[in-house]
Amino acid sequence: MFKLSLKFFLFLFIFASTQLVLADETEALMKQMERDRIELEKATQDAQEKLLNLADPTSSDSTTQKTIVFNIDEILAPYRSESPETTKEHLRKKLDGKPIVSTPKFIDFLDDLMRDEQALQKAANIINDKKKLAAFFVFNLLLFFIGFIFKKLHRAKNLESGAMMRMVRFFWRLSFMSAIRVGVIIYFFGANLSPTWDIVKKNFF
């Protein structure tokens, strides 16, 4: 279970780091498209607006995910048209000097992710399912309270326990709560994140 927790935390770190790198990379691609493909400028700007509107819970934007997927593929089309050697070299230069994300394994992972035709598309579907997102939020809120209760119970026991027992209980609680969180994420978004997880396993495990 502890090994599962480590994999889960690694996956969350990789996923969060990827979002930052992808945002930076997409911005660079859009600038290149403005120079070399002026006719796609408006489509790129529209894609940005739609993505931002969908991320905004107060937005009434009704654009379908099919349109969003098309725009994502369109933005990444210049990247995917290049050879893996060329794009990986571009990523290495862009990420040079940044810890972890500039490592060969992460470069390979990021390149595979941006070339995959399903991973980013299915992940983008998550923001469209408002009911599932709301239920996911409620479950995480419940988990927070459960974790809080466990912490209180263990704190009372820790007052009567030695350092080793306190450490064992801490890791048990951490592993237990992490396993539940992994289960909740898989239950709600397993199908959406499965292609991304396959790429993670291919490059890191």
mmCIF file of the C-alpha atoms, coordinates in Angstrom:
data_MODEL
# 
_entry.id   MODEL 
# 
loop_
_atom_site.group_PDB 
_atom_site.id 
_atom_site.type_symbol 
_atom_site.label_atom_id 
_atom_site.label_alt_id 
_atom_site.label_comp_id 
_atom_site.label_asym_id 
_atom_site.label_entity_id 
_atom_site.label_seq_id 
_atom_site.pdbx_PDB_ins_code 
_atom_site.Cartn_x 
_atom_site.Cartn_y 
_atom_site.Cartn_z 
_atom_site.occupancy 
_atom_site.B_iso_or_equiv 
_atom_site.pdbx_formal_charge 
_atom_site.auth_seq_id 
_atom_site.auth_comp_id 
_atom_site.auth_asym_id 
_atom_site.auth_atom_id 
_atom_site.pdbx_PDB_model_num 
ATOM 1   C CA . MET A 1 1   ? 0.000   0.000  0.000   1.00 0.00 ? 1   MET A CA 1 
ATOM 2   C CA . PHE A 1 2   ? 2.923   2.327  0.756   1.00 0.00 ? 2   PHE A CA 1 
ATOM 3   C CA . LYS A 1 3   ? 4.337   1.592  -2.714  1.00 0.00 ? 3   LYS A CA 1 
ATOM 4   C CA . LEU A 1 4   ? 0.939   2.484  -4.175  1.00 0.00 ? 4   LEU A CA 1 
ATOM 5   C CA . SER A 1 5   ? 1.014   5.771  -2.243  1.00 0.00 ? 5   SER A CA 1 
ATOM 6   C CA . LEU A 1 6   ? 4.439   6.626  -3.656  1.00 0.00 ? 6   LEU A CA 1 
ATOM 7   C CA . LYS A 1 7   ? 3.217   5.919  -7.191  1.00 0.00 ? 7   LYS A CA 1 
ATOM 8   C CA . PHE A 1 8   ? 0.134   8.038  -6.576  1.00 0.00 ? 8   PHE A CA 1 
ATOM 9   C CA . PHE A 1 9   ? 2.157   11.014 -5.310  1.00 0.00 ? 9   PHE A CA 1 
ATOM 10  C CA . LEU A 1 10  ? 4.578   10.630 -8.241  1.00 0.00 ? 10  LEU A CA 1 
ATOM 11  C CA . PHE A 1 11  ? 1.647   10.580 -10.656 1.00 0.00 ? 11  PHE A CA 1 
ATOM 12  C CA . LEU A 1 12  ? 0.150   13.729 -9.115  1.00 0.00 ? 12  LEU A CA 1 
ATOM 13  C CA . PHE A 1 13  ? 3.534   15.500 -9.282  1.00 0.00 ? 13  PHE A CA 1 
ATOM 14  C CA . ILE A 1 14  ? 4.058   14.459 -12.906 1.00 0.00 ? 14  ILE A CA 1 
ATOM 15  C CA . PHE A 1 15  ? 0.509   15.486 -13.821 1.00 0.00 ? 15  PHE A CA 1 
ATOM 16  C CA . ALA A 1 16  ? 0.837   18.911 -12.153 1.00 0.00 ? 16  ALA A CA 1 
ATOM 17  C CA . SER A 1 17  ? 4.288   19.505 -13.672 1.00 0.00 ? 17  SER A CA 1 
ATOM 18  C CA . THR A 1 18  ? 2.968   18.482 -17.069 1.00 0.00 ? 18  THR A CA 1 
ATOM 19  C CA . GLN A 1 19  ? 0.164   21.037 -16.923 1.00 0.00 ? 19  GLN A CA 1 
ATOM 20  C CA . LEU A 1 20  ? 2.707   23.828 -16.336 1.00 0.00 ? 20  LEU A CA 1 
ATOM 21  C CA . VAL A 1 21  ? 4.988   22.622 -19.112 1.00 0.00 ? 21  VAL A CA 1 
ATOM 22  C CA . LEU A 1 22  ? 2.091   22.071 -21.516 1.00 0.00 ? 22  LEU A CA 1 
ATOM 23  C CA . ALA A 1 23  ? 0.793   25.582 -20.883 1.00 0.00 ? 23  ALA A CA 1 
ATOM 24  C CA . ASP A 1 24  ? 4.222   27.000 -21.618 1.00 0.00 ? 24  ASP A CA 1 
ATOM 25  C CA . GLU A 1 25  ? 4.670   24.802 -24.680 1.00 0.00 ? 25  GLU A CA 1 
ATOM 26  C CA . THR A 1 26  ? 1.221   25.641 -26.055 1.00 0.00 ? 26  THR A CA 1 
ATOM 27  C CA . GLU A 1 27  ? 1.941   29.341 -25.734 1.00 0.00 ? 27  GLU A CA 1 
ATOM 28  C CA . ALA A 1 28  ? 5.166   28.879 -27.717 1.00 0.00 ? 28  ALA A CA 1 
ATOM 29  C CA . LEU A 1 29  ? 3.355   26.910 -30.400 1.00 0.00 ? 29  LEU A CA 1 
ATOM 30  C CA . MET A 1 30  ? 0.682   29.584 -30.683 1.00 0.00 ? 30  MET A CA 1 
ATOM 31  C CA . LYS A 1 31  ? 3.338   32.244 -31.186 1.00 0.00 ? 31  LYS A CA 1 
ATOM 32  C CA . GLN A 1 32  ? 4.901   30.140 -33.914 1.00 0.00 ? 32  GLN A CA 1 
ATOM 33  C CA . MET A 1 33  ? 1.519   29.687 -35.552 1.00 0.00 ? 33  MET A CA 1 
ATOM 34  C CA . GLU A 1 34  ? 1.005   33.458 -35.515 1.00 0.00 ? 34  GLU A CA 1 
ATOM 35  C CA . ARG A 1 35  ? 4.242   33.860 -37.478 1.00 0.00 ? 35  ARG A CA 1 
ATOM 36  C CA . ASP A 1 36  ? 3.980   30.916 -39.861 1.00 0.00 ? 36  ASP A CA 1 
ATOM 37  C CA . ARG A 1 37  ? 0.268   30.216 -40.094 1.00 0.00 ? 37  ARG A CA 1 
ATOM 38  C CA . ILE A 1 38  ? -1.636  33.496 -39.811 1.00 0.00 ? 38  ILE A CA 1 
ATOM 39  C CA . GLU A 1 39  ? -4.833  31.886 -41.048 1.00 0.00 ? 39  GLU A CA 1 
ATOM 40  C CA . LEU A 1 40  ? -5.045  29.811 -37.829 1.00 0.00 ? 40  LEU A CA 1 
ATOM 41  C CA . GLU A 1 41  ? -4.702  32.763 -35.471 1.00 0.00 ? 41  GLU A CA 1 
ATOM 42  C CA . LYS A 1 42  ? -8.415  33.213 -34.875 1.00 0.00 ? 42  LYS A CA 1 
ATOM 43  C CA . ALA A 1 43  ? -9.000  29.482 -34.328 1.00 0.00 ? 43  ALA A CA 1 
ATOM 44  C CA . THR A 1 44  ? -6.212  29.381 -31.744 1.00 0.00 ? 44  THR A CA 1 
ATOM 45  C CA . GLN A 1 45  ? -7.583  32.383 -29.857 1.00 0.00 ? 45  GLN A CA 1 
ATOM 46  C CA . ASP A 1 46  ? -11.067 30.846 -29.882 1.00 0.00 ? 46  ASP A CA 1 
ATOM 47  C CA . ALA A 1 47  ? -9.643  27.620 -28.437 1.00 0.00 ? 47  ALA A CA 1 
ATOM 48  C CA . GLN A 1 48  ? -8.052  29.554 -25.597 1.00 0.00 ? 48  GLN A CA 1 
ATOM 49  C CA . GLU A 1 49  ? -11.305 31.341 -24.793 1.00 0.00 ? 49  GLU A CA 1 
ATOM 50  C CA . LYS A 1 50  ? -13.325 28.114 -24.822 1.00 0.00 ? 50  LYS A CA 1 
ATOM 51  C CA . LEU A 1 51  ? -10.903 26.348 -22.508 1.00 0.00 ? 51  LEU A CA 1 
ATOM 52  C CA . LEU A 1 52  ? -10.914 29.263 -20.071 1.00 0.00 ? 52  LEU A CA 1 
ATOM 53  C CA . ASN A 1 53  ? -14.710 29.471 -20.137 1.00 0.00 ? 53  ASN A CA 1 
ATOM 54  C CA . LEU A 1 54  ? -15.069 25.779 -19.395 1.00 0.00 ? 54  LEU A CA 1 
ATOM 55  C CA . ALA A 1 55  ? -12.641 26.065 -16.493 1.00 0.00 ? 55  ALA A CA 1 
ATOM 56  C CA . ASP A 1 56  ? -14.722 28.946 -15.092 1.00 0.00 ? 56  ASP A CA 1 
ATOM 57  C CA . PRO A 1 57  ? -17.654 27.513 -13.082 1.00 0.00 ? 57  PRO A CA 1 
ATOM 58  C CA . THR A 1 58  ? -19.632 30.746 -13.595 1.00 0.00 ? 58  THR A CA 1 
ATOM 59  C CA . SER A 1 59  ? -19.358 30.537 -17.342 1.00 0.00 ? 59  SER A CA 1 
ATOM 60  C CA . SER A 1 60  ? -22.460 29.709 -19.390 1.00 0.00 ? 60  SER A CA 1 
ATOM 61  C CA . ASP A 1 61  ? -20.416 28.603 -22.401 1.00 0.00 ? 61  ASP A CA 1 
ATOM 62  C CA . SER A 1 62  ? -22.139 25.675 -24.107 1.00 0.00 ? 62  SER A CA 1 
ATOM 63  C CA . THR A 1 63  ? -19.409 24.709 -26.590 1.00 0.00 ? 63  THR A CA 1 
ATOM 64  C CA . THR A 1 64  ? -19.179 20.928 -26.922 1.00 0.00 ? 64  THR A CA 1 
ATOM 65  C CA . GLN A 1 65  ? -16.103 18.932 -26.028 1.00 0.00 ? 65  GLN A CA 1 
ATOM 66  C CA . LYS A 1 66  ? -15.889 17.838 -29.663 1.00 0.00 ? 66  LYS A CA 1 
ATOM 67  C CA . THR A 1 67  ? -14.977 21.402 -30.649 1.00 0.00 ? 67  THR A CA 1 
ATOM 68  C CA . ILE A 1 68  ? -12.455 21.657 -27.819 1.00 0.00 ? 68  ILE A CA 1 
ATOM 69  C CA . VAL A 1 69  ? -10.797 18.408 -28.862 1.00 0.00 ? 69  VAL A CA 1 
ATOM 70  C CA . PHE A 1 70  ? -10.544 19.624 -32.443 1.00 0.00 ? 70  PHE A CA 1 
ATOM 71  C CA . ASN A 1 71  ? -8.847  22.829 -31.339 1.00 0.00 ? 71  ASN A CA 1 
ATOM 72  C CA . ILE A 1 72  ? -6.405  20.990 -29.075 1.00 0.00 ? 72  ILE A CA 1 
ATOM 73  C CA . ASP A 1 73  ? -5.408  18.736 -31.941 1.00 0.00 ? 73  ASP A CA 1 
ATOM 74  C CA . GLU A 1 74  ? -5.130  21.738 -34.208 1.00 0.00 ? 74  GLU A CA 1 
ATOM 75  C CA . ILE A 1 75  ? -2.811  23.548 -31.809 1.00 0.00 ? 75  ILE A CA 1 
ATOM 76  C CA . LEU A 1 76  ? -0.601  20.476 -31.437 1.00 0.00 ? 76  LEU A CA 1 
ATOM 77  C CA . ALA A 1 77  ? -0.613  19.644 -35.153 1.00 0.00 ? 77  ALA A CA 1 
ATOM 78  C CA . PRO A 1 78  ? 2.654   21.541 -35.883 1.00 0.00 ? 78  PRO A CA 1 
ATOM 79  C CA . TYR A 1 79  ? 4.333   19.740 -32.975 1.00 0.00 ? 79  TYR A CA 1 
ATOM 80  C CA . ARG A 1 80  ? 3.140   16.316 -34.084 1.00 0.00 ? 80  ARG A CA 1 
ATOM 81  C CA . SER A 1 81  ? 4.212   16.951 -37.662 1.00 0.00 ? 81  SER A CA 1 
ATOM 82  C CA . GLU A 1 82  ? 7.856   17.117 -36.540 1.00 0.00 ? 82  GLU A CA 1 
ATOM 83  C CA . SER A 1 83  ? 9.995   14.040 -35.875 1.00 0.00 ? 83  SER A CA 1 
ATOM 84  C CA . PRO A 1 84  ? 10.362  12.857 -32.245 1.00 0.00 ? 84  PRO A CA 1 
ATOM 85  C CA . GLU A 1 85  ? 14.071  13.671 -32.362 1.00 0.00 ? 85  GLU A CA 1 
ATOM 86  C CA . THR A 1 86  ? 13.324  17.276 -33.345 1.00 0.00 ? 86  THR A CA 1 
ATOM 87  C CA . THR A 1 87  ? 10.585  17.841 -30.764 1.00 0.00 ? 87  THR A CA 1 
ATOM 88  C CA . LYS A 1 88  ? 12.572  16.221 -27.951 1.00 0.00 ? 88  LYS A CA 1 
ATOM 89  C CA . GLU A 1 89  ? 15.533  18.441 -28.736 1.00 0.00 ? 89  GLU A CA 1 
ATOM 90  C CA . HIS A 1 90  ? 13.204  21.448 -28.649 1.00 0.00 ? 90  HIS A CA 1 
ATOM 91  C CA . LEU A 1 91  ? 11.866  20.334 -25.246 1.00 0.00 ? 91  LEU A CA 1 
ATOM 92  C CA . ARG A 1 92  ? 15.378  19.786 -23.908 1.00 0.00 ? 92  ARG A CA 1 
ATOM 93  C CA . LYS A 1 93  ? 16.346  23.334 -24.845 1.00 0.00 ? 93  LYS A CA 1 
ATOM 94  C CA . LYS A 1 94  ? 13.139  24.781 -23.422 1.00 0.00 ? 94  LYS A CA 1 
ATOM 95  C CA . LEU A 1 95  ? 13.414  22.898 -20.115 1.00 0.00 ? 95  LEU A CA 1 
ATOM 96  C CA . ASP A 1 96  ? 17.179  23.133 -19.740 1.00 0.00 ? 96  ASP A CA 1 
ATOM 97  C CA . GLY A 1 97  ? 18.201  23.900 -16.171 1.00 0.00 ? 97  GLY A CA 1 
ATOM 98  C CA . LYS A 1 98  ? 14.827  23.001 -14.646 1.00 0.00 ? 98  LYS A CA 1 
ATOM 99  C CA . PRO A 1 99  ? 15.073  20.166 -12.095 1.00 0.00 ? 99  PRO A CA 1 
ATOM 100 C CA . ILE A 1 100 ? 13.281  16.852 -12.737 1.00 0.00 ? 100 ILE A CA 1 
ATOM 101 C CA . VAL A 1 101 ? 11.300  18.074 -15.774 1.00 0.00 ? 101 VAL A CA 1 
ATOM 102 C CA . SER A 1 102 ? 14.519  18.355 -17.813 1.00 0.00 ? 102 SER A CA 1 
ATOM 103 C CA . THR A 1 103 ? 15.483  14.710 -17.244 1.00 0.00 ? 103 THR A CA 1 
ATOM 104 C CA . PRO A 1 104 ? 15.476  12.320 -20.253 1.00 0.00 ? 104 PRO A CA 1 
ATOM 105 C CA . LYS A 1 105 ? 12.602  10.242 -18.842 1.00 0.00 ? 105 LYS A CA 1 
ATOM 106 C CA . PHE A 1 106 ? 10.380  13.279 -18.363 1.00 0.00 ? 106 PHE A CA 1 
ATOM 107 C CA . ILE A 1 107 ? 11.257  14.586 -21.839 1.00 0.00 ? 107 ILE A CA 1 
ATOM 108 C CA . ASP A 1 108 ? 10.233  11.220 -23.321 1.00 0.00 ? 108 ASP A CA 1 
ATOM 109 C CA . PHE A 1 109 ? 7.038   11.222 -21.249 1.00 0.00 ? 109 PHE A CA 1 
ATOM 110 C CA . LEU A 1 110 ? 6.085   14.746 -22.276 1.00 0.00 ? 110 LEU A CA 1 
ATOM 111 C CA . ASP A 1 111 ? 6.768   14.057 -25.940 1.00 0.00 ? 111 ASP A CA 1 
ATOM 112 C CA . ASP A 1 112 ? 4.674   10.865 -25.854 1.00 0.00 ? 112 ASP A CA 1 
ATOM 113 C CA . LEU A 1 113 ? 1.863   12.709 -24.061 1.00 0.00 ? 113 LEU A CA 1 
ATOM 114 C CA . MET A 1 114 ? 1.715   15.522 -26.613 1.00 0.00 ? 114 MET A CA 1 
ATOM 115 C CA . ARG A 1 115 ? 1.770   13.060 -29.494 1.00 0.00 ? 115 ARG A CA 1 
ATOM 116 C CA . ASP A 1 116 ? -0.882  10.747 -28.073 1.00 0.00 ? 116 ASP A CA 1 
ATOM 117 C CA . GLU A 1 117 ? -4.271  11.246 -29.737 1.00 0.00 ? 117 GLU A CA 1 
ATOM 118 C CA . GLN A 1 118 ? -6.328  10.219 -26.698 1.00 0.00 ? 118 GLN A CA 1 
ATOM 119 C CA . ALA A 1 119 ? -4.555  11.251 -23.474 1.00 0.00 ? 119 ALA A CA 1 
ATOM 120 C CA . LEU A 1 120 ? -5.096  15.020 -23.630 1.00 0.00 ? 120 LEU A CA 1 
ATOM 121 C CA . GLN A 1 121 ? -8.497  14.664 -25.282 1.00 0.00 ? 121 GLN A CA 1 
ATOM 122 C CA . LYS A 1 122 ? -9.877  12.358 -22.589 1.00 0.00 ? 122 LYS A CA 1 
ATOM 123 C CA . ALA A 1 123 ? -8.353  14.449 -19.803 1.00 0.00 ? 123 ALA A CA 1 
ATOM 124 C CA . ALA A 1 124 ? -10.082 17.512 -21.278 1.00 0.00 ? 124 ALA A CA 1 
ATOM 125 C CA . ASN A 1 125 ? -13.430 15.705 -20.981 1.00 0.00 ? 125 ASN A CA 1 
ATOM 126 C CA . ILE A 1 126 ? -13.176 15.949 -17.183 1.00 0.00 ? 126 ILE A CA 1 
ATOM 127 C CA . ILE A 1 127 ? -14.010 19.657 -17.075 1.00 0.00 ? 127 ILE A CA 1 
ATOM 128 C CA . ASN A 1 128 ? -17.213 19.108 -19.049 1.00 0.00 ? 128 ASN A CA 1 
ATOM 129 C CA . ASP A 1 129 ? -18.852 16.735 -16.575 1.00 0.00 ? 129 ASP A CA 1 
ATOM 130 C CA . LYS A 1 130 ? -20.022 19.223 -13.938 1.00 0.00 ? 130 LYS A CA 1 
ATOM 131 C CA . LYS A 1 131 ? -22.054 16.651 -11.972 1.00 0.00 ? 131 LYS A CA 1 
ATOM 132 C CA . LYS A 1 132 ? -19.122 14.277 -11.684 1.00 0.00 ? 132 LYS A CA 1 
ATOM 133 C CA . LEU A 1 133 ? -16.813 17.110 -10.639 1.00 0.00 ? 133 LEU A CA 1 
ATOM 134 C CA . ALA A 1 134 ? -19.297 18.180 -7.950  1.00 0.00 ? 134 ALA A CA 1 
ATOM 135 C CA . ALA A 1 135 ? -19.570 14.612 -6.634  1.00 0.00 ? 135 ALA A CA 1 
ATOM 136 C CA . PHE A 1 136 ? -15.780 14.316 -6.662  1.00 0.00 ? 136 PHE A CA 1 
ATOM 137 C CA . PHE A 1 137 ? -15.533 17.492 -4.592  1.00 0.00 ? 137 PHE A CA 1 
ATOM 138 C CA . VAL A 1 138 ? -18.042 16.142 -2.050  1.00 0.00 ? 138 VAL A CA 1 
ATOM 139 C CA . PHE A 1 139 ? -16.137 12.859 -1.740  1.00 0.00 ? 139 PHE A CA 1 
ATOM 140 C CA . ASN A 1 140 ? -12.870 14.714 -1.151  1.00 0.00 ? 140 ASN A CA 1 
ATOM 141 C CA . LEU A 1 141 ? -14.550 16.860 1.478   1.00 0.00 ? 141 LEU A CA 1 
ATOM 142 C CA . LEU A 1 142 ? -15.710 13.714 3.264   1.00 0.00 ? 142 LEU A CA 1 
ATOM 143 C CA . LEU A 1 143 ? -12.211 12.263 3.026   1.00 0.00 ? 143 LEU A CA 1 
ATOM 144 C CA . PHE A 1 144 ? -10.841 15.424 4.594   1.00 0.00 ? 144 PHE A CA 1 
ATOM 145 C CA . PHE A 1 145 ? -13.123 15.013 7.609   1.00 0.00 ? 145 PHE A CA 1 
ATOM 146 C CA . ILE A 1 146 ? -12.316 11.294 7.878   1.00 0.00 ? 146 ILE A CA 1 
ATOM 147 C CA . GLY A 1 147 ? -8.609  12.093 7.804   1.00 0.00 ? 147 GLY A CA 1 
ATOM 148 C CA . PHE A 1 148 ? -9.127  14.765 10.451  1.00 0.00 ? 148 PHE A CA 1 
ATOM 149 C CA . ILE A 1 149 ? -10.919 12.290 12.721  1.00 0.00 ? 149 ILE A CA 1 
ATOM 150 C CA . PHE A 1 150 ? -8.188  9.675  12.243  1.00 0.00 ? 150 PHE A CA 1 
ATOM 151 C CA . LYS A 1 151 ? -5.580  12.270 13.080  1.00 0.00 ? 151 LYS A CA 1 
ATOM 152 C CA . LYS A 1 152 ? -7.370  13.194 16.300  1.00 0.00 ? 152 LYS A CA 1 
ATOM 153 C CA . LEU A 1 153 ? -7.756  9.546  17.331  1.00 0.00 ? 153 LEU A CA 1 
ATOM 154 C CA . HIS A 1 154 ? -4.128  8.754  16.592  1.00 0.00 ? 154 HIS A CA 1 
ATOM 155 C CA . ARG A 1 155 ? -2.943  11.868 18.384  1.00 0.00 ? 155 ARG A CA 1 
ATOM 156 C CA . ALA A 1 156 ? -4.625  10.669 21.568  1.00 0.00 ? 156 ALA A CA 1 
ATOM 157 C CA . LYS A 1 157 ? -2.964  7.250  21.217  1.00 0.00 ? 157 LYS A CA 1 
ATOM 158 C CA . ASN A 1 158 ? 0.400   8.780  20.318  1.00 0.00 ? 158 ASN A CA 1 
ATOM 159 C CA . LEU A 1 159 ? 0.576   10.429 23.723  1.00 0.00 ? 159 LEU A CA 1 
ATOM 160 C CA . GLU A 1 160 ? 0.933   6.951  25.205  1.00 0.00 ? 160 GLU A CA 1 
ATOM 161 C CA . SER A 1 161 ? 3.152   5.462  22.469  1.00 0.00 ? 161 SER A CA 1 
ATOM 162 C CA . GLY A 1 162 ? 6.841   5.495  21.607  1.00 0.00 ? 162 GLY A CA 1 
ATOM 163 C CA . ALA A 1 163 ? 8.441   7.184  18.599  1.00 0.00 ? 163 ALA A CA 1 
ATOM 164 C CA . MET A 1 164 ? 8.477   3.991  16.493  1.00 0.00 ? 164 MET A CA 1 
ATOM 165 C CA . MET A 1 165 ? 4.785   3.300  17.044  1.00 0.00 ? 165 MET A CA 1 
ATOM 166 C CA . ARG A 1 166 ? 3.916   6.908  16.204  1.00 0.00 ? 166 ARG A CA 1 
ATOM 167 C CA . MET A 1 167 ? 5.833   6.578  12.937  1.00 0.00 ? 167 MET A CA 1 
ATOM 168 C CA . VAL A 1 168 ? 4.092   3.301  12.083  1.00 0.00 ? 168 VAL A CA 1 
ATOM 169 C CA . ARG A 1 169 ? 0.690   4.831  12.731  1.00 0.00 ? 169 ARG A CA 1 
ATOM 170 C CA . PHE A 1 170 ? 1.552   7.909  10.661  1.00 0.00 ? 170 PHE A CA 1 
ATOM 171 C CA . PHE A 1 171 ? 2.549   5.843  7.621   1.00 0.00 ? 171 PHE A CA 1 
ATOM 172 C CA . TRP A 1 172 ? -0.437  3.548  8.063   1.00 0.00 ? 172 TRP A CA 1 
ATOM 173 C CA . ARG A 1 173 ? -2.806  6.531  8.087   1.00 0.00 ? 173 ARG A CA 1 
ATOM 174 C CA . LEU A 1 174 ? -1.013  8.115  5.118   1.00 0.00 ? 174 LEU A CA 1 
ATOM 175 C CA . SER A 1 175 ? -1.157  4.881  3.105   1.00 0.00 ? 175 SER A CA 1 
ATOM 176 C CA . PHE A 1 176 ? -4.793  4.235  3.991   1.00 0.00 ? 176 PHE A CA 1 
ATOM 177 C CA . MET A 1 177 ? -6.000  7.718  3.053   1.00 0.00 ? 177 MET A CA 1 
ATOM 178 C CA . SER A 1 178 ? -3.870  7.766  -0.107  1.00 0.00 ? 178 SER A CA 1 
ATOM 179 C CA . ALA A 1 179 ? -5.321  4.418  -1.200  1.00 0.00 ? 179 ALA A CA 1 
ATOM 180 C CA . ILE A 1 180 ? -8.847  5.761  -0.726  1.00 0.00 ? 180 ILE A CA 1 
ATOM 181 C CA . ARG A 1 181 ? -8.022  8.911  -2.705  1.00 0.00 ? 181 ARG A CA 1 
ATOM 182 C CA . VAL A 1 182 ? -6.559  6.807  -5.517  1.00 0.00 ? 182 VAL A CA 1 
ATOM 183 C CA . GLY A 1 183 ? -9.726  4.720  -5.516  1.00 0.00 ? 183 GLY A CA 1 
ATOM 184 C CA . VAL A 1 184 ? -11.942 7.821  -5.686  1.00 0.00 ? 184 VAL A CA 1 
ATOM 185 C CA . ILE A 1 185 ? -9.940  9.269  -8.591  1.00 0.00 ? 185 ILE A CA 1 
ATOM 186 C CA . ILE A 1 186 ? -10.056 5.946  -10.453 1.00 0.00 ? 186 ILE A CA 1 
ATOM 187 C CA . TYR A 1 187 ? -13.797 5.629  -9.814  1.00 0.00 ? 187 TYR A CA 1 
ATOM 188 C CA . PHE A 1 188 ? -14.618 9.089  -11.146 1.00 0.00 ? 188 PHE A CA 1 
ATOM 189 C CA . PHE A 1 189 ? -11.935 9.734  -13.758 1.00 0.00 ? 189 PHE A CA 1 
ATOM 190 C CA . GLY A 1 190 ? -10.223 6.392  -14.405 1.00 0.00 ? 190 GLY A CA 1 
ATOM 191 C CA . ALA A 1 191 ? -11.393 6.245  -18.012 1.00 0.00 ? 191 ALA A CA 1 
ATOM 192 C CA . ASN A 1 192 ? -10.282 9.842  -18.623 1.00 0.00 ? 192 ASN A CA 1 
ATOM 193 C CA . LEU A 1 193 ? -6.817  9.419  -17.116 1.00 0.00 ? 193 LEU A CA 1 
ATOM 194 C CA . SER A 1 194 ? -6.131  5.861  -18.292 1.00 0.00 ? 194 SER A CA 1 
ATOM 195 C CA . PRO A 1 195 ? -4.244  6.901  -21.473 1.00 0.00 ? 195 PRO A CA 1 
ATOM 196 C CA . THR A 1 196 ? -2.103  9.337  -19.464 1.00 0.00 ? 196 THR A CA 1 
ATOM 197 C CA . TRP A 1 197 ? -1.399  6.670  -16.846 1.00 0.00 ? 197 TRP A CA 1 
ATOM 198 C CA . ASP A 1 198 ? -0.336  4.232  -19.590 1.00 0.00 ? 198 ASP A CA 1 
ATOM 199 C CA . ILE A 1 199 ? 2.208   6.798  -20.789 1.00 0.00 ? 199 ILE A CA 1 
ATOM 200 C CA . VAL A 1 200 ? 3.411   7.325  -17.200 1.00 0.00 ? 200 VAL A CA 1 
ATOM 201 C CA . LYS A 1 201 ? 3.936   3.560  -16.755 1.00 0.00 ? 201 LYS A CA 1 
ATOM 202 C CA . LYS A 1 202 ? 5.711   3.313  -20.090 1.00 0.00 ? 202 LYS A CA 1 
ATOM 203 C CA . ASN A 1 203 ? 8.257   5.979  -19.175 1.00 0.00 ? 203 ASN A CA 1 
ATOM 204 C CA . PHE A 1 204 ? 8.655   5.699  -15.392 1.00 0.00 ? 204 PHE A CA 1 
ATOM 205 C CA . PHE A 1 205 ? 7.795   2.145  -14.256 1.00 0.00 ? 205 PHE A CA 1 
# 
